[in-house]
Amino acid sequence: MQNKSGSKIKLGLFVSIGLFMFIVGIYFVGKKQQLFNSTFHVNGVFKDVSGLQIGNNVRFDGINVGVVDNIEIVSDSSVRVDLSIDEKARKFIKKDARASVGSDGLMGNKIIVLSAGAGGQAEIKSGDRITTSVPVSLDEILYKLKVTVENSANITDDLSAIMDNIRAGKGTIGKLFMDSTFSENMDKTLLNIQEGAGGFKQNMDAAKHSFLLRRLLKKKDTKTESK
């Protein structure tokens, strides 16, 4: 008889603890889903929700202020998303606020990110349609990164081919760096130009000191003064 009473007590404690844990679980889940808070509802139309699901968080300034209440396909190019937002956050969300689809971390769940509107605008009202912006797709980012890597590889291959041609003495630059004959000819050409410039300067200096040239210049100066 005592054994039966002890078993009933243990069973009662087990059921009570299980019921308590169940109530606590419901409370936290309901709190997360805004079931026990006063809320208002807005909606937005997106072209692509990028895997967003009902129950995902709505975040404003890094704080969870609501949840995704419903997702409905309106047409082949638009999806309507209904949001349930905590009433306490209404005063911070203006009519010109914008909503976009983001990620909770690099590979986390999709969320709705609300950005504050300009100062002086009226508060958003329940039932309003919020302006949306096109989300940045991770697939698009990876595709652009792939294209960038491929372009970098092509540029590297081209530079490698150019350096091979230079080492082989091909082209003007290759001959300039690798062909000793071409380099010597260039040196001689530059030397001849330098020597020619020096000779021309010497001739001009000698002409300035010439007696006939001085008389000619003097006659020109006299004519200029007489005029």
Secondary structure, DSSP 8 states (H G I E B T S, - for coil): -HHHHHHHHHHHHHHHHHHHHHHHHHHHHHHHTTSSS-EEEEEEEES--TT--TT-EEEETTEEEEEEEEEEEEETTEEEEEEEEEGGGGGG-BTT-EEEEEESSSSS-EEEEEE---TT--B--TT-B-EE-----HHHHHHHHHHHHHHHHHHHHHHHHHHHHHHTT-HHHHHHHH-HHHHHHHHHHHHHHHHHHHHHHHHHHHHHT-HHHHHHHHHHHHHHHH-
